Amino acid sequence: MGNSGGKMQSEEERRRYIRAMDAAMNQRFGRTSKHKLKIVIRGEKECGKTTLTRLLSGGLFDAKYVASKPDSAEELSVPWASGPGEDVLLTMVAVSESDRRTGEEAGANSLKIAHDEKDRKAAARRKAVKGAAADRASHYKDCDGVIVMVNPGKEWTFSFAKDVLEEIPEGLEVLLLANFRDQADQWVTPKLQMQQHIATSGRNVHYCECSLANMFGMPSVEAFLRISLFELKVRDLSKQMADREGAIEDAVSKAAKRTKAQDFTTHAAISFSGGAARDPPSTAPLDSAPPGSAGKEGGK
């Protein structure tokens, strides 16, 4: 009885915690926007791309798996309150990949394949990925960050992720997101292996783990979104600075041309002739009294 009561209490605490996290996400992802941030989500099938998009849009976790349509992209935009006065329109594009795996690889409990056979199939996958890279380039247009999802319990998802990392345009912030942290005992891709690969991929590639089933890791995902937002602001400021510098150079050039073209004698002649046409100057000395002033004084 005591153990049963403890489990019930633990489960209730877990549900309360998840509801609190859901409420917090709903509050942060539901306001008007001042900035626009586009995040592309990549990854093999069954890695959690659709679920991540749902959670970031304020939805709830659904344990039922529904496969997305292959070779398609699901786009969803949602307001995101990234901070005080930092309201953002967050657009997420979850790219559903074509199923390039064989029947043996498709099952979670598939038999082990010989190393040379696995290498051959991995090479074929890489060739397919690179061959279709041009078709997917449109996904990265106006993109501000990329989340690459991995299911460490399925080795091929990390192999695919490595191929995706190679094709992402330089300068974008990237997050390698290892899902299913709650099933770490089933991981076949070690955490250290993923971290070592990330360490050689550049300063703009990050790593974190998550469990979408209980919202673990979502604060880290949101922190990555902020990094992407800050990088977006830096690019916007750099563009504004370049525009301002161009405007300054143009103004300096015009000022130099006008200064060089100035001629006081010509200007004085034009001013004098223009003044003469409007009001002929008096022939009286400049220090003489104005006409009529003597009469006024004499009348006093």
C-alpha positions as CSV (number, residue, x, y, z in Angstrom):
1,M,0.0,0.0,0.0
2,G,2.8,2.4,0.9
3,N,4.6,1.8,-2.3
4,S,1.4,2.1,-4.3
5,G,0.6,5.4,-2.6
6,G,4.1,6.7,-3.3
7,K,3.9,5.9,-7.0
8,M,0.5,7.6,-7.3
9,Q,1.9,10.7,-5.6
10,S,5.0,10.6,-7.8
11,E,2.8,10.3,-10.9
12,E,0.6,13.2,-9.7
13,E,3.6,15.3,-9.1
14,R,4.9,14.5,-12.6
15,R,1.6,15.5,-14.1
16,R,1.5,18.7,-12.2
17,Y,5.0,19.6,-13.3
18,I,4.1,18.9,-17.0
19,R,0.9,21.0,-16.7
20,A,3.0,23.8,-15.2
21,M,5.5,23.6,-18.1
22,D,2.6,23.6,-20.6
23,A,1.2,26.7,-19.0
24,A,4.6,28.4,-19.1
25,M,5.0,27.5,-22.8
26,N,1.5,28.7,-23.6
27,Q,2.2,32.0,-21.9
28,R,5.5,32.5,-23.7
29,F,4.2,31.4,-27.1
30,G,1.1,33.4,-27.5
31,R,1.7,37.2,-28.0
32,T,2.0,39.7,-30.7
33,S,5.2,39.9,-32.7
34,K,7.9,42.5,-33.4
35,H,10.5,40.2,-35.0
36,K,10.3,37.3,-37.4
37,L,12.4,34.1,-36.7
38,K,12.4,31.1,-39.0
39,I,13.7,27.8,-37.7
40,V,14.1,24.7,-39.8
41,I,13.7,21.3,-38.1
42,R,15.5,18.3,-39.7
43,G,15.9,14.7,-38.8
44,E,15.1,11.2,-39.8
45,K,11.6,9.7,-39.3
46,E,10.5,9.0,-35.7
47,C,12.8,11.5,-34.1
48,G,10.1,13.9,-32.8
49,K,10.1,16.8,-35.3
50,T,6.3,17.1,-35.4
51,T,6.0,16.7,-31.6
52,L,8.7,19.4,-31.0
53,T,6.8,21.8,-33.3
54,R,3.5,21.0,-31.4
55,L,5.1,21.7,-28.0
56,L,6.7,24.9,-29.2
57,S,3.4,26.1,-30.5
58,G,1.8,25.5,-27.0
59,G,0.3,22.1,-27.8
60,L,0.4,19.0,-25.7
61,F,2.4,15.8,-26.0
62,D,0.7,13.0,-27.8
63,A,2.2,9.5,-27.4
64,K,0.5,8.3,-30.5
65,Y,2.9,8.3,-33.5
66,V,1.5,9.5,-36.8
67,A,4.0,9.4,-39.7
68,S,4.3,12.7,-41.7
69,K,4.1,12.6,-45.4
70,P,7.5,11.9,-46.9
71,D,9.4,14.6,-48.8
72,S,7.2,17.4,-47.4
73,A,7.5,20.3,-45.1
74,E,5.1,21.3,-42.5
75,E,5.2,25.1,-41.7
76,L,3.7,26.6,-38.5
77,S,3.9,30.1,-37.2
78,V,3.2,31.1,-33.6
79,P,3.8,34.2,-31.5
80,W,6.7,33.8,-29.0
81,A,7.4,36.0,-26.0
82,S,11.2,35.6,-25.9
83,G,11.5,38.2,-23.2
84,P,10.3,41.7,-22.0
85,G,9.6,43.6,-25.1
86,E,10.9,40.8,-27.3
87,D,7.8,39.5,-29.0
88,V,8.6,37.3,-31.9
89,L,6.7,35.6,-34.7
90,L,8.3,32.1,-34.7
91,T,8.0,30.1,-37.9
92,M,9.0,26.5,-37.7
93,V,9.5,24.3,-40.8
94,A,9.5,20.6,-40.0
95,V,11.0,18.8,-43.0
96,S,9.8,15.2,-43.5
97,E,12.5,13.2,-45.2
98,S,12.0,10.4,-47.7
99,D,12.3,6.9,-46.3
100,R,15.7,5.7,-47.7
101,R,16.1,2.9,-45.2
102,T,15.7,-0.7,-46.1
103,G,13.3,-3.1,-44.5
104,E,16.0,-4.4,-42.1
105,E,16.8,-1.0,-40.9
106,A,13.2,0.2,-40.6
107,G,12.4,-2.0,-37.5
108,A,13.5,-0.9,-34.1
109,N,14.5,-4.4,-33.2
110,S,16.1,-5.3,-36.6
111,L,18.9,-7.8,-36.8
112,K,22.5,-6.6,-36.8
113,I,23.8,-6.1,-40.3
114,A,27.4,-6.8,-41.2
115,H,29.7,-3.8,-40.9
116,D,30.5,-3.7,-44.6
117,E,26.8,-3.8,-45.5
118,K,26.0,-1.0,-43.0
119,D,28.8,1.1,-44.5
120,R,27.5,0.5,-48.0
121,K,24.0,1.5,-47.0
122,A,25.3,4.5,-45.1
123,A,27.2,5.6,-48.2
124,A,24.1,5.2,-50.3
125,R,22.2,7.4,-47.8
126,R,24.8,10.0,-48.0
127,K,24.7,10.0,-51.8
128,A,21.0,10.4,-51.7
129,V,21.1,13.2,-49.2
130,K,23.7,15.1,-51.2
131,G,21.8,14.5,-54.5
132,A,18.7,16.0,-53.0
133,A,20.4,18.9,-51.3
134,A,19.6,21.3,-54.1
135,D,15.9,20.4,-53.7
136,R,16.0,21.2,-50.0
137,A,18.0,24.4,-50.3
138,S,14.7,26.3,-50.5
139,H,14.0,25.3,-46.9
140,Y,17.0,27.4,-45.7
141,K,15.9,30.5,-47.5
142,D,15.5,33.3,-45.0
143,C,16.3,30.7,-42.3
144,D,17.7,31.9,-39.0
145,G,18.5,28.6,-37.3
146,V,18.3,24.8,-37.7
147,I,17.4,22.1,-35.2
148,V,18.7,18.6,-36.2
149,M,16.9,15.9,-34.2
150,V,18.4,12.5,-33.4
151,N,17.0,9.3,-31.8
152,P,20.1,7.9,-30.2
153,G,18.3,4.5,-29.9
154,K,18.4,4.3,-33.7
155,E,22.0,4.5,-35.1
156,W,21.0,5.6,-38.6
157,T,19.4,8.8,-37.3
158,F,22.8,10.1,-36.1
159,S,24.4,9.1,-39.5
160,F,21.7,11.1,-41.2
161,A,22.1,14.0,-38.9
162,K,25.8,14.2,-39.7
163,D,25.0,14.4,-43.4
164,V,22.5,17.2,-42.7
165,L,25.0,19.1,-40.7
166,E,27.4,19.2,-43.7
167,E,24.8,20.7,-46.0
168,I,23.5,23.5,-43.7
169,P,24.7,26.9,-45.0
170,E,27.5,28.5,-43.0
171,G,26.7,31.2,-40.5
172,L,23.4,29.6,-39.2
173,E,23.0,28.6,-35.6
174,V,22.5,24.8,-35.3
175,L,21.2,22.6,-32.5
176,L,21.8,18.9,-32.5
177,L,18.9,17.7,-30.3
178,A,19.1,14.2,-28.9
179,N,15.5,13.1,-28.1
180,F,14.3,10.2,-25.9
181,R,16.5,11.0,-22.9
182,D,14.0,9.0,-20.8
183,Q,15.1,5.9,-22.8
184,A,18.8,6.4,-22.4
185,D,19.3,2.8,-21.5
186,Q,18.3,2.0,-25.1
187,W,20.7,4.4,-26.7
188,V,23.1,2.8,-29.2
189,T,24.8,6.1,-30.1
190,P,26.7,7.3,-27.0
191,K,26.4,10.8,-25.8
192,L,30.2,11.3,-26.0
193,Q,30.2,10.4,-29.7
194,M,27.6,13.0,-30.5
195,Q,29.4,15.7,-28.4
196,Q,32.8,14.9,-30.0
197,H,31.3,15.4,-33.5
198,I,29.7,18.7,-32.4
199,A,33.0,19.8,-31.0
200,T,34.6,19.7,-34.4
201,S,31.6,21.3,-36.2
202,G,32.2,24.9,-35.2
203,R,31.2,27.4,-32.6
204,N,27.7,27.9,-34.0
205,V,26.7,24.2,-33.6
206,H,25.3,23.2,-30.2
207,Y,24.1,20.1,-28.4
208,C,21.5,19.3,-25.9
209,E,19.3,16.4,-24.8
210,C,15.5,16.3,-24.4
211,S,12.6,14.1,-23.6
212,L,9.5,15.5,-25.3
213,A,7.3,13.1,-23.3
214,N,7.9,15.0,-20.1
215,M,9.2,18.4,-21.4
216,F,12.8,17.7,-20.3
217,G,15.2,19.9,-22.2
218,M,12.6,22.4,-23.5
219,P,14.3,25.4,-21.6
220,S,17.5,24.5,-23.5
221,V,15.6,24.5,-26.8
222,E,14.2,27.9,-26.0
223,A,17.7,29.1,-25.1
224,F,18.8,28.1,-28.6
225,L,15.9,30.0,-30.1
226,R,17.2,33.1,-28.2
227,I,20.7,32.5,-29.6
228,S,19.2,32.4,-33.1
229,L,17.2,35.6,-32.4
230,F,20.3,37.4,-31.1
231,E,22.2,36.4,-34.2
232,L,19.3,37.7,-36.4
233,K,19.4,41.0,-34.6
234,V,23.2,41.2,-35.1
235,R,22.7,40.6,-38.8
236,D,20.0,43.3,-39.0
237,L,22.2,45.8,-37.1
238,S,25.1,45.0,-39.3
239,K,22.9,45.7,-42.4
240,Q,21.7,48.9,-40.8
241,M,25.2,50.0,-40.1
242,A,26.3,49.2,-43.6
243,D,23.4,51.2,-44.9
244,R,24.2,54.1,-42.6
245,E,27.9,54.0,-43.6
246,G,26.9,54.0,-47.3
247,A,24.6,57.0,-46.6
248,I,27.4,58.8,-44.8
249,E,29.9,58.2,-47.7
250,D,27.3,59.4,-50.2
251,A,26.7,62.6,-48.1
252,V,30.4,63.2,-47.8
253,S,30.9,62.8,-51.5
254,K,28.0,65.2,-52.3
255,A,29.4,67.7,-49.8
256,A,32.8,67.6,-51.4
257,K,31.4,68.1,-54.9
258,R,29.3,71.0,-53.8
259,T,32.2,72.6,-51.9
260,K,34.5,72.2,-55.0
261,A,31.8,73.7,-57.2
262,Q,31.3,76.8,-55.0
263,D,32.5,80.2,-56.4
264,F,32.0,83.3,-54.2
265,T,32.3,85.8,-57.1
266,T,29.7,84.1,-59.1
267,H,27.4,83.6,-56.1
268,A,27.8,87.3,-55.2
269,A,27.0,88.4,-58.7
270,I,23.9,86.2,-58.9
271,S,22.8,87.5,-55.5
272,F,23.4,91.1,-56.4
273,S,21.6,90.9,-59.7
274,G,18.7,89.1,-58.1
275,G,18.5,91.7,-55.4
276,A,18.7,94.6,-57.9
277,A,15.8,93.2,-59.9
278,R,13.7,93.0,-56.8
279,D,14.7,96.2,-54.9
280,P,17.2,98.6,-56.4
281,P,19.7,99.7,-53.8
282,S,19.8,103.3,-52.5
283,T,22.6,105.6,-53.6
284,A,22.7,107.2,-50.2
285,P,25.8,106.4,-48.0
286,L,25.4,103.5,-45.7
287,D,25.9,105.7,-42.6
288,S,23.4,108.4,-43.7
289,A,20.1,108.8,-42.0
290,P,17.1,107.0,-43.5
291,P,14.9,109.2,-45.8
292,G,12.3,111.1,-43.8
293,S,14.2,110.9,-40.5
294,A,15.2,114.6,-40.7
295,G,11.6,115.7,-41.2
296,K,10.6,113.8,-38.2
297,E,13.2,115.3,-36.0
298,G,12.4,118.8,-37.3
299,G,8.8,118.4,-36.4
300,K,9.6,117.7,-32.8
